[in-house]
Amino acid sequence: MPPSHSHATTDPSAVGREAWRLVERLYPIPRSITGDGVRTTLAIVGEHVPVQVHEVPTGTPVLDWTVPMEWNVREAWITDGAGRRVVDLADHALHLMVHSAPFRGRLSLDELRPHLYSLPEQPDLIPYRTSYYQERWGFCLRHRDLEALKDGEYEVCVDTSLEDGHLTYGEVVVQGEESAEVLVSAHVCHPQLANDNQSSVALATLLARELAARGTRLTYRFVLVPGTIGAITWLARNEDCAERVRHGLVLAGTGDAGHLSYKRSRRGDATIDRAVEHVLARSGAPYDIEDFWPWGYDERQYCSPGFDLPVGCLMRTPHGRYPEYHTSGDDMDLVRPEALADTYAKLLDIVAVLEGNGRYVNLSPKGEPQLGRRGLYGAIGGREQELALLWVLNASDGSASLLDVATRSGMPFPAIRAAADALLEHDLLAPVSGA
C-alpha cells in the first residue's frame, strides 16, 4: 500500500504567509543566469531544505549550447553634470540591463540614449532587459525619468565583471520508496521580480520541505535553475535522471491574484496533464487549460523531442498577460499570500493524485463481491463512497488507473483512492506490478 495520501499537516494559509516572507527576502537580490546572485538565492533556500549546489564551468558544452561567462555586479549608475545620480542600481535591480558588460566613461545625452530603455506606454514602470549572449551595456528607467533628462554630459559607471567562472544551479531531492521521479522546476535568474519567479522558488522550497517531512512513494526532484541555459545544462548532465521522470511541473508566476492556469505537456495526455486538470476541475474555482506550445518557460526544454518528458507548466496569470510582467510593477504588492496559499494547496492535491494513483486488479471479478458481509457498505461513508467501491471494482481489470476511474466516474480522486484502500484491506484488490 502506498504512503498516506492525506493532505499536509501544514495549514496552506500559514504556508502562504511564510512563502510571501520568503519571496520578500529573495526579491531584491541582483541576479542573472550566472553569478553570486544565484548563489545567494540558493543559500537562502538552503535555510529551509538541504540544497545540493552544482557549479558548471564556463565553456562546458551542454547540448547545442555552451555555459557562458560568469557575471557579477558591484555598482552601476549614471550621474548628470551636477553630479546627481539620475539612474542607480542601488535604487532598483532592474535599472541595470542584466548581464551588462563593464563600462566607464563620459557621454553626451545623444551618445547615451541608445543605451537607455524605457516603456513609453507604461511611463511609471522600469522595464526588465537582458543581454546574456551579446557584450553590451545598458540602463533601464521610467519613461518619465528618461524624458526629464537634459542635454549635457553624463558620467556612466557599469562596475560589472564577465569572466570565466561557473553556472550555478540547485537540486533538492526528496527520496521516496520508488525510484520513479517527479520533476519540479523553477527558474532563479530574474532580479527584483517577485511573481516571476521568486513566488515559485518559494513554493517549491516549502513543498520540498513538506514532502520530506511526510515521506512519499515517488521520488521528488526539485530543480532550481537559471532560465533556458540552466534547464539545458541540467538535461545535458542528467540524462539518467531524465529517464526516471514520470511526471513533471514547471512552476512559474504562482503568486499573483489571477486564477490558476495550466499548460499541458508536449504529450498532451500524460498523467500529470490529467492529474492537474482533475484537481482544477474539482476545485470549484475558475481555471484555464491550454495546449502545449514551444514558447514560455523551461517546459519547452524538458519537452524537447529528444527528451519528451511529461512536464507541464502550472501558473496563475500566464506570462505576458498581466501589465506588471517584466517590469518593476512585479513587486511585493503583486504577490498575495492568499494566492500563494491557493497554489500550494493545489500542489498538494496534485501530489496526492500522483502518490495515490496506480492500477489494480479485482480479485473477485465474477459478479459483485458481497460487500455487506465484509462491513464495507456504510463503513467508509455514504452513497458516494459505496458508489466509489463499485466503480473501483468494476474498472479494476489491470488496465485502468485510479485516475482513469476518477475521470470516468466524475468522482473526486480522494474518494476513489479511499475506496481502493478499503478494498485492498479486504483482499478484494491487488496492485498491478510495476504500474
C-alpha positions as CSV (number, residue, x, y, z in Angstrom):
1,M,0.0,0.0,0.0
2,P,1.4,3.5,-0.8
3,P,2.1,6.0,1.9
4,S,-0.6,8.2,3.3
5,H,-2.5,10.3,0.7
6,S,-3.8,12.8,3.3
7,H,-3.0,16.5,2.8
8,A,-0.1,18.0,4.6
9,T,-0.5,18.8,8.2
10,T,0.8,22.3,7.4
11,D,-2.0,24.8,7.0
12,P,-1.9,26.2,3.5
13,S,-2.8,29.7,4.7
14,A,0.2,29.7,7.1
15,V,2.4,28.4,4.2
16,G,1.1,31.2,2.0
17,R,2.2,33.8,4.6
18,E,5.6,32.1,5.0
19,A,6.1,31.9,1.3
20,W,5.3,35.6,1.0
21,R,8.0,36.4,3.6
22,L,10.5,34.2,1.7
23,V,9.7,36.0,-1.6
24,E,10.3,39.3,0.2
25,R,13.8,38.1,1.2
26,L,14.6,36.8,-2.3
27,Y,13.1,39.7,-4.2
28,P,15.8,42.4,-4.1
29,I,18.8,40.2,-4.9
30,P,20.5,41.3,-8.2
31,R,20.6,38.1,-10.3
32,S,21.4,36.8,-13.7
33,I,21.9,33.4,-15.3
34,T,25.3,33.1,-13.7
35,G,27.0,34.7,-10.7
36,D,26.7,35.3,-7.0
37,G,23.1,36.4,-7.1
38,V,22.1,32.8,-7.9
39,R,24.4,31.5,-5.1
40,T,22.8,33.9,-2.6
41,T,19.4,32.8,-3.7
42,L,20.2,29.1,-3.2
43,A,21.8,29.8,0.1
44,I,18.5,31.3,1.4
45,V,16.6,28.3,0.0
46,G,19.2,26.1,1.9
47,E,18.0,27.5,5.2
48,H,14.7,25.6,4.6
49,V,15.7,22.5,2.8
50,P,19.1,20.7,2.0
51,V,20.2,22.0,-1.4
52,Q,22.8,20.4,-3.5
53,V,24.6,23.2,-5.3
54,H,26.1,22.4,-8.7
55,E,28.8,24.6,-10.3
56,V,29.4,24.0,-14.1
57,P,32.5,25.7,-15.5
58,T,32.3,28.4,-18.2
59,G,32.9,26.9,-21.6
60,T,31.3,23.5,-20.8
61,P,29.3,22.2,-23.8
62,V,25.7,21.5,-22.8
63,L,23.7,20.0,-25.7
64,D,23.8,22.6,-28.5
65,W,24.9,25.4,-26.1
66,T,27.9,26.4,-24.1
67,V,28.0,27.6,-20.5
68,P,28.6,31.3,-20.7
69,M,30.9,33.5,-18.6
70,E,30.0,34.3,-15.1
71,W,28.6,37.8,-14.5
72,N,28.7,39.8,-11.3
73,V,27.9,43.4,-10.4
74,R,29.2,45.7,-7.8
75,E,27.6,49.0,-8.7
76,A,26.1,50.8,-11.7
77,W,24.9,54.4,-12.1
78,I,24.6,57.5,-14.2
79,T,25.3,61.0,-13.0
80,D,24.4,64.3,-14.7
81,G,26.6,67.3,-15.0
82,A,25.8,68.4,-11.4
83,G,26.9,65.0,-10.0
84,R,23.3,63.9,-9.3
85,R,22.6,60.2,-9.8
86,V,19.8,60.0,-12.3
87,V,19.8,56.2,-12.5
88,D,21.3,53.9,-9.8
89,L,21.3,50.2,-9.5
90,A,21.1,50.7,-5.7
91,D,17.6,52.0,-6.1
92,H,16.3,49.0,-8.1
93,A,18.0,46.0,-9.6
94,L,16.1,46.4,-12.9
95,H,17.9,49.7,-13.5
96,L,20.8,47.9,-15.0
97,M,20.3,45.8,-18.1
98,V,21.1,42.3,-16.8
99,H,24.5,40.9,-17.9
100,S,25.7,44.3,-18.9
101,A,29.4,44.4,-19.9
102,P,31.6,46.7,-17.8
103,F,31.9,50.3,-18.9
104,R,33.2,53.6,-17.5
105,G,33.1,56.9,-19.3
106,R,31.5,60.3,-20.1
107,L,28.9,60.6,-22.8
108,S,26.6,63.2,-24.2
109,L,22.9,62.6,-23.9
110,D,22.8,61.7,-27.6
111,E,25.6,59.2,-27.1
112,L,23.9,57.8,-24.0
113,R,20.3,57.4,-25.4
114,P,21.0,54.1,-27.4
115,H,21.9,52.5,-24.0
116,L,18.7,53.6,-22.3
117,Y,15.5,51.6,-22.2
118,S,12.0,52.6,-21.1
119,L,8.4,51.8,-21.6
120,P,6.6,54.8,-23.2
121,E,3.2,53.0,-22.8
122,Q,3.9,52.4,-19.1
123,P,5.9,55.6,-18.1
124,D,6.0,54.9,-14.4
125,L,7.5,51.4,-14.6
126,I,11.1,50.2,-15.1
127,P,11.4,47.6,-17.8
128,Y,13.4,44.3,-17.4
129,R,16.0,43.9,-20.2
130,T,18.9,41.4,-20.6
131,S,21.9,40.9,-22.8
132,Y,23.1,37.4,-21.9
133,Y,24.8,36.5,-25.1
134,Q,26.0,39.9,-26.5
135,E,28.6,42.0,-24.8
136,R,26.8,45.4,-24.4
137,W,25.6,47.5,-21.6
138,G,22.5,49.5,-20.8
139,F,20.3,51.0,-18.2
140,C,16.5,50.8,-17.7
141,L,14.5,53.6,-16.3
142,R,11.0,55.0,-16.1
143,H,10.0,56.8,-19.3
144,R,9.0,59.9,-17.4
145,D,12.6,60.0,-15.9
146,L,14.1,59.4,-19.4
147,E,12.1,62.4,-20.8
148,A,13.3,64.6,-17.9
149,L,17.0,64.1,-18.9
150,K,18.6,67.4,-20.0
151,D,21.2,67.9,-22.7
152,G,24.7,67.7,-21.3
153,E,27.5,65.3,-20.3
154,Y,26.8,62.3,-18.2
155,E,29.2,60.0,-16.3
156,V,28.5,56.3,-16.6
157,C,29.7,53.6,-14.3
158,V,28.9,49.9,-15.0
159,D,31.1,48.1,-12.5
160,T,30.5,44.5,-13.6
161,S,32.6,41.5,-14.5
162,L,32.3,39.0,-17.2
163,E,34.9,36.3,-16.5
164,D,35.5,32.6,-16.6
165,G,33.6,31.1,-13.7
166,H,30.5,28.9,-13.4
167,L,26.9,28.4,-14.0
168,T,25.2,27.6,-10.7
169,Y,22.0,25.6,-10.1
170,G,20.5,23.8,-7.2
171,E,18.7,20.5,-6.6
172,V,16.6,19.2,-3.7
173,V,15.9,15.5,-3.8
174,V,13.2,14.0,-1.6
175,Q,13.8,10.3,-1.8
176,G,10.7,8.2,-2.0
177,E,10.1,4.5,-1.7
178,E,10.3,4.2,-5.5
179,S,13.0,5.4,-8.0
180,A,10.4,6.9,-10.3
181,E,10.7,10.7,-10.2
182,V,8.5,13.7,-10.2
183,L,10.4,16.8,-11.5
184,V,9.5,20.2,-10.1
185,S,11.4,23.1,-11.7
186,A,11.6,26.8,-11.2
187,H,13.9,29.5,-12.5
188,V,16.1,31.5,-10.2
189,C,17.7,34.1,-12.5
190,H,15.3,37.1,-12.6
191,P,16.3,40.1,-10.5
192,Q,13.8,42.0,-8.3
193,L,10.8,40.4,-9.9
194,A,8.5,39.0,-7.2
195,N,6.0,36.9,-9.1
196,D,8.3,35.9,-11.9
197,N,9.7,33.9,-10.4
198,Q,10.5,34.1,-6.7
199,S,7.0,33.1,-5.9
200,S,7.7,29.8,-7.5
201,V,11.1,29.4,-5.9
202,A,9.5,30.0,-2.5
203,L,6.6,27.5,-3.1
204,A,9.0,24.8,-4.5
205,T,11.1,25.2,-1.4
206,L,8.3,24.9,1.1
207,L,6.7,22.0,-0.9
208,A,10.0,20.1,-0.8
209,R,10.2,20.7,2.9
210,E,6.7,19.3,3.4
211,L,7.2,16.2,1.3
212,A,10.5,15.4,3.0
213,A,8.7,15.6,6.4
214,R,5.8,13.4,5.4
215,G,7.5,10.7,3.3
216,T,6.5,9.8,-0.2
217,R,6.1,6.8,-2.5
218,L,7.6,8.6,-5.5
219,T,10.9,10.5,-5.5
220,Y,10.7,14.3,-6.0
221,R,13.5,16.2,-7.6
222,F,13.3,20.0,-7.2
223,V,15.5,21.7,-9.8
224,L,16.2,25.5,-9.3
225,V,17.9,26.7,-12.4
226,P,18.6,29.8,-14.4
227,G,16.0,30.0,-17.2
228,T,16.7,28.2,-20.5
229,I,20.5,27.7,-20.2
230,G,20.0,26.2,-16.7
231,A,17.4,23.7,-17.8
232,I,19.5,22.8,-20.8
233,T,22.6,22.3,-18.6
234,W,20.6,20.1,-16.2
235,L,19.3,18.0,-19.1
236,A,22.8,17.7,-20.5
237,R,24.2,16.5,-17.2
238,N,21.3,14.3,-16.1
239,E,20.1,12.1,-18.9
240,D,19.9,9.2,-16.4
241,C,17.7,11.2,-14.1
242,A,15.6,12.3,-17.0
243,E,14.9,8.7,-17.9
244,R,13.3,8.2,-14.4
245,V,11.0,11.3,-14.7
246,R,7.4,10.0,-14.8
247,H,5.7,13.4,-14.1
248,G,6.9,17.0,-14.0
249,L,5.8,20.5,-13.4
250,V,7.4,23.8,-14.2
251,L,6.2,26.4,-11.7
252,A,6.1,30.0,-13.0
253,G,4.3,33.1,-11.7
254,T,2.4,31.4,-8.9
255,G,1.7,34.2,-6.6
256,D,-0.5,36.8,-8.3
257,A,-4.2,37.3,-7.8
258,G,-5.3,35.7,-11.1
259,H,-6.8,32.2,-11.2
260,L,-4.7,29.1,-11.8
261,S,-3.7,28.2,-15.4
262,Y,-2.1,25.0,-16.7
263,K,-0.2,24.4,-19.9
264,R,-0.1,20.8,-20.9
265,S,3.0,18.8,-21.6
266,R,4.0,18.1,-25.2
267,R,2.3,14.8,-24.9
268,G,-1.0,16.4,-24.0
269,D,-2.5,13.5,-22.2
270,A,0.3,12.5,-19.8
271,T,-0.7,11.5,-16.3
272,I,0.5,14.9,-15.0
273,D,-1.8,16.7,-17.5
274,R,-4.8,14.6,-16.4
275,A,-4.0,14.9,-12.7
276,V,-3.7,18.7,-12.8
277,E,-6.9,19.0,-14.9
278,H,-8.8,16.7,-12.5
279,V,-7.7,18.8,-9.5
280,L,-8.5,22.1,-11.1
281,A,-11.9,20.9,-12.4
282,R,-12.9,19.6,-9.0
283,S,-11.7,22.8,-7.2
284,G,-14.8,24.8,-7.8
285,A,-12.7,27.8,-8.7
286,P,-12.1,29.3,-12.2
287,Y,-9.1,27.9,-14.1
288,D,-7.7,27.8,-17.6
289,I,-6.1,24.9,-19.5
290,E,-4.1,25.4,-22.7
291,D,-2.3,23.1,-25.0
292,F,1.5,22.9,-25.2
293,W,3.3,25.3,-27.5
294,P,7.1,25.7,-27.8
295,W,7.4,29.0,-26.0
296,G,7.3,30.2,-22.4
297,Y,9.3,28.7,-19.6
298,D,11.5,25.7,-19.2
299,E,8.8,23.2,-20.0
300,R,9.9,23.7,-23.6
301,Q,13.3,22.3,-22.8
302,Y,12.1,19.4,-20.8
303,C,9.5,18.7,-23.6
304,S,12.0,19.0,-26.4
305,P,11.6,15.9,-28.7
306,G,14.9,14.3,-27.7
307,F,13.6,14.1,-24.1
308,D,9.8,14.5,-24.4
309,L,9.4,14.4,-20.7
310,P,5.9,14.6,-19.3
311,V,6.3,18.1,-17.9
312,G,3.6,20.8,-17.9
313,C,3.6,24.3,-16.5
314,L,1.5,25.5,-13.6
315,M,0.9,29.3,-13.4
316,R,-1.6,31.8,-12.2
317,T,-1.8,34.6,-14.8
318,P,0.4,33.4,-17.7
319,H,3.5,35.3,-18.7
320,G,2.9,38.5,-20.7
321,R,-0.8,38.6,-19.8
322,Y,-0.6,41.0,-16.8
323,P,0.6,44.5,-17.2
324,E,3.3,44.2,-14.5
325,Y,5.1,41.4,-16.3
326,H,8.8,42.0,-16.7
327,T,8.6,45.4,-15.1
328,S,9.2,47.0,-11.7
329,G,5.4,46.6,-11.2
330,D,6.1,42.9,-10.5
331,D,6.7,43.8,-6.8
332,M,5.7,42.6,-3.4
333,D,2.2,44.2,-3.8
334,L,1.6,41.9,-6.8
335,V,2.2,38.7,-4.9
336,R,-0.5,37.8,-2.5
337,P,-0.2,35.4,0.5
338,E,-3.7,34.0,-0.2
339,A,-2.7,33.3,-3.9
340,L,0.5,31.6,-2.7
341,A,-1.6,29.5,-0.3
342,D,-4.1,28.6,-3.0
343,T,-1.3,27.5,-5.4
344,Y,0.3,25.5,-2.6
345,A,-3.0,23.8,-1.7
346,K,-3.5,22.8,-5.4
347,L,0.1,21.4,-5.5
348,L,-0.7,19.2,-2.5
349,D,-3.8,18.0,-4.2
350,I,-1.8,17.2,-7.4
351,V,0.8,15.4,-5.3
352,A,-2.0,13.4,-3.7
353,V,-3.2,12.2,-7.1
354,L,0.4,11.3,-8.2
355,E,1.1,9.5,-5.0
356,G,-2.2,7.6,-4.8
357,N,-2.6,6.7,-8.5
358,G,-2.0,3.1,-9.6
359,R,-3.6,0.2,-11.5
360,Y,-5.3,-2.7,-9.7
361,V,-6.9,-6.0,-10.5
362,N,-10.2,-7.1,-9.0
363,L,-9.7,-10.4,-7.1
364,S,-13.4,-11.3,-7.2
365,P,-14.3,-10.2,-10.7
366,K,-17.3,-12.5,-11.5
367,G,-20.2,-10.5,-10.2
368,E,-20.0,-8.1,-7.4
369,P,-18.4,-9.4,-4.3
370,Q,-20.7,-9.2,-1.2
371,L,-19.6,-6.0,0.4
372,G,-22.2,-6.0,3.2
373,R,-20.8,-9.1,5.0
374,R,-17.3,-7.5,4.8
375,G,-18.7,-4.4,6.5
376,L,-17.9,-2.2,3.5
377,Y,-21.4,-0.8,3.0
378,G,-21.8,2.2,5.2
379,A,-18.4,1.7,6.7
380,I,-16.5,4.4,4.9
381,G,-19.1,7.0,4.1
382,G,-22.5,7.4,2.4
383,R,-23.7,6.5,-1.0
384,E,-20.9,8.3,-2.8
385,Q,-18.3,6.1,-1.1
386,E,-20.4,3.0,-1.8
387,L,-20.5,4.0,-5.5
388,A,-16.8,4.6,-5.4
389,L,-16.3,1.0,-4.2
390,L,-18.4,-0.3,-7.2
391,W,-16.5,1.9,-9.7
392,V,-13.1,0.7,-8.5
393,L,-14.2,-2.9,-8.5
394,N,-15.8,-2.7,-12.0
395,A,-12.9,-0.8,-13.5
396,S,-10.0,-2.8,-12.0
397,D,-9.2,-5.2,-14.8
398,G,-5.5,-4.2,-14.6
399,S,-5.7,-1.7,-17.5
400,A,-7.3,1.4,-15.8
401,S,-5.6,3.6,-13.2
402,L,-7.4,5.1,-10.3
403,L,-7.1,8.5,-12.0
404,D,-8.9,6.9,-15.0
405,V,-11.6,5.7,-12.7
406,A,-12.0,9.1,-11.1
407,T,-12.1,10.8,-14.5
408,R,-14.6,8.4,-16.0
409,S,-16.9,8.3,-12.9
410,G,-16.7,12.1,-12.3
411,M,-15.9,11.4,-8.7
412,P,-13.2,13.1,-6.7
413,F,-9.9,11.2,-6.7
414,P,-9.7,11.1,-2.8
415,A,-13.0,9.1,-2.8
416,I,-11.7,6.7,-5.4
417,R,-8.4,6.3,-3.5
418,A,-10.2,5.7,-0.2
419,A,-12.4,3.0,-1.9
420,A,-9.3,1.3,-3.3
421,D,-7.6,1.3,0.2
422,A,-10.7,-0.3,1.7
423,L,-10.9,-3.0,-0.9
424,L,-7.2,-3.7,-0.5
425,E,-7.7,-4.2,3.2
426,H,-10.3,-6.8,2.5
427,D,-8.2,-8.6,-0.1
428,L,-10.6,-7.7,-3.0
429,L,-7.9,-5.8,-5.0
430,A,-4.3,-6.5,-5.8
431,P,-1.9,-3.9,-7.3
432,V,-0.6,-4.5,-10.8
433,S,3.2,-5.0,-10.5
434,G,5.2,-2.0,-12.0
435,A,2.1,0.1,-12.5
